[in-house]
Amino acid sequence: MMLLETLSRATSQDVAILKSAEVQLREWEINPGFYSTLLKICSEYNIDPSVRWMAALTFKNGVDRYWRRTAPK
């Protein structure tokens, strides 16, 4: 799955890899089903914990950005 690979790259210590993964995640965050897929990844215990953590962090940031009362419309 491309999202899993991108989340894995987002945990990289290499700044170039990390930045490209962050850009890709930002592009996907407005797509329908993105956040529900992140939640599924968070609940899969056979996935690397750092990738699950990144999925949870991405989900949290999306809630702050799009679902709060002060979110841009």
Secondary structure, DSSP 8 states (H G I E B T S, - for coil): -HHHHHHHHTT-S-HHHHHHHHHHHHHHTTSTTHHHHHHHHHT-TTS-HHHHHHHHHHHHHHIIIIISTTS--
